Amino acid sequence: MSVKIEFDNLFEKLKSERDEIILKLHLASMEAKDEFEEADKHWDTLKNKAAEIADESKETSEEFIAKAKIVGEELKDAYNRINKRLAN
């Protein structure tokens, strides 16, 4: 096999791999964006709960605070998943 044919084969293989990586990156970023938009809804919920907890004029129950912590943990997990997707 000539050097030119070997190079052409290598080039085509690399081009194919490159195209596949570009597609995966695009899809991963779309998935990360979708997950972030969903997590942002939880952020708004958590922000509102935090404001209520911080407001000393309102009495907050232990149950309310526990639910706010659950939302916070779910948000933390979502952010970790998003960061992992973006790191890959």
Secondary structure, 3 states (H helix, E strand, C coil): CCHHHHHHHHHHHHHHHHHHHHHHHHHHHHHHHHHHHHHHHHHHHHHHHHHHHHCCCCCCCHHHHHHHHHHHHHHHHHHHHHHHHHHC
